[in-house]
Structures are given as C-alpha cells and as structure tokens.
Amino acid sequence: MRPLYTTRIASLVLVIGFFFACSSSKPSIDSLISENQFNLALEQIETELSENPDQPGLLIQKGKIMAQMAENSAPEARFDQYMTAVTSFEEAIKVGADSTQEQDISSTLHSYWVFEHNTGTAVFEDETVEQRLAISSAHFNNAIVLKPGEASSYLSLATTEYTSGELSSAISTLNRAKNTLSEVPETLYENLGFLLLQNGEPDQAVFYYELANTNVAANKNIAFGLINAYISTENTEKAVALLESLVKNNPNDASLRNVYGTQLYLIVEGIIQDLNAAYQSNDSLLVNQLKFEAEGVGEQAEQELIQSFSRDSSNVEYIESLAVFYNNLTANYLFVYESAFDSDKPILLNKAGTLLDFAIEYYTKLARLEPGNGSVASTIDSLNKLKENRFTP
C-alpha cells in the first residue's frame, strides 16, 4: 500500500467552539486513515464538510482516501473511486487551495497515474497473464481518469482495444483524446489515420495522416499509411507525388519502387483514356502532347518495376507486377489504336506488339515459379493466341 501524505486541519480549532469540544471524543481523521478505517474517515470528513464545505484541506484528504481505497480494489473497480478522488481535488482547488496544496494534489495524481499506466503496460506485454487485454484496458482507463491530459495513456488504451479487436472503441478513445488534449501529438493523428483506414474510412484516414506530420516523407510509417489511404480513395496523383519523394530518399527499397511503378501505370492509363478522346475529337495538337506523356510516364513506370525486380528477381509479387503492367499496357494501346489517326496506327500497333512480348516473357517467368497456377497458364495461352492473331504476318 502506498503511504499518503496527509495534513492535519488546524483551522478546525478556530470554528465555533462546540466543534472543538465534540471532536475531542472522536478519533482524528489521520488516525482513522492510519488504521485503514477509510469509510469512517470519509464519514467524518463528509460531516465536517456539510457544516463548512470551503475546506480545501479536507477535500484533499477525501481525494487521497478515495485513491488509496482504489488501490486496494480490483483494477476494473477503481474507475469510480478515482473519479471521486479527482472531483474532490478539483473542488479543493475551486474553494481556494494554496500553491502547496495544489502541488500536493498534482504529486498525488501523478503518483497514481504512473502506477496505473505502468502496470497497464506491464500487463499488456505479459502474454502469460489471463485476460491481459481486459486488465490492461482497465489500468489505462484508470490512468486517463487521473490525468486526462496525458496522451500516452489514450494511445496505450487504443492499442489495447485494437489488439482486442475492438476497432470502434480504439477510434473512439483517440477521438476523445483529440478533443481533450491541449497539444495533440503527431503519433495520435498517425494512429487515428491507421485505424480509420482499417475501418474502411479512407477519406478520414487521409485527413488525419496529413495532420500527423507536415514533412510526411521524413516518416516512412506515416507516409506508407497516407499512401495506402490515397490509393484507397483513388487519389493516384497524390500517391505518386509522395511515392516519388520516398523513392528518392529510399532508392534501394524494392517494395516501395514496386508500388510507385504500379501507381505510375494508373497515371498512364488515364493519359491513354484522354488520348483516345483526343483522337475522337480530331485534336492533333493534344494527341501529340498526350502521346509524348504516355510514352514518358509509361517508361518511368516500367523502370520502377524493373528496379524492384532487379533487387529480388525471385519475388513473385515483383514478377507479377511486371507481367500485369505489360499485359494491361498492351490492352490500352490496342484500345487507343481503334480511334487513332491512320498515320499513327502502325506506331501504336508496333508498341502494343513489343509490350505483348514482354508480357509473355514475365508471365512465363511467373509460371516457372508457380507451376501449378492454372490462371497464369491460361493467361499465357491467351497472350500467345493474341500474338498469333494480331501480330504474326
């Protein structure tokens, strides 16, 4: 049991005489506390406060007793007791607690907060404890009651709730923290963005990820989450812009370059859609501009995907990305071929034929790594038939 510092209320002897005379026949509040007779001590405090409520010293004693009683209770039963303690301390400040008393309150709250927060952390990390998530959640809730301005307890509680599969509760906890804290740490916005993305709310996830750090590229964890949110909201241009800066800072990150390449392909796809419309509207100036853009961004996407593959040539994901890239780009050039000017058709068809050969090459590599994959074998067969029908003289 943690010892509590208590202050004898000297002012009692100055109140109307019969208080002093009567009190001599009662045990003092201090002696009741030292004997762990907390309920009797509280009764005596309440009696004295009913006669004169403006006694910060008594209110502080009441708060300390409630905190000490909470410490002797099960973690999940402490919440209300801590709440009463905090209310008593707040009332003491309202009725004129001096600076020494305010420091006493602050010290007491901090002491119990450290106890609850650290115990919650220890329980959460000890996988041998039965019901560890429920117990650690109770400790973190208790910590929040004691010091609602401490961000770490909200973050720990949200982590525990998320680990328990309580996604909505974790989001609610961080929203409560956001609305309570005077200074919201970047980590809280980052975690809120992650949880909202997990909850199928990518637009809100983008909002909070962007709040998390103005220099997003300097924090890969936030940047990756924001990229995922941009991809989920089909905001390809923002995803590409952020990926570009990340790749410059992390040129050897194969996974990053693979994602960058696939997002660049989506930009190419959009350009080719615009190119098709330009052909249909007979806008030769715009056609020339879009052909140049499609070629340039397409080559950039290809290079990023090749960079990923070159760093791990046995990675199925990287091989498949290249195979799908070449396959889809082939289809896009064949699509725009139908609307193209006659003068452009041979160039577009030749481009599609080159892409098709690469698609077959990388699907064949994929088939070697996944010999039982019927879908890959079927795709290779379809591509070979396309080559025979469209590109064989």
Disulfide bonds with the S-S distance in Angstrom:
none
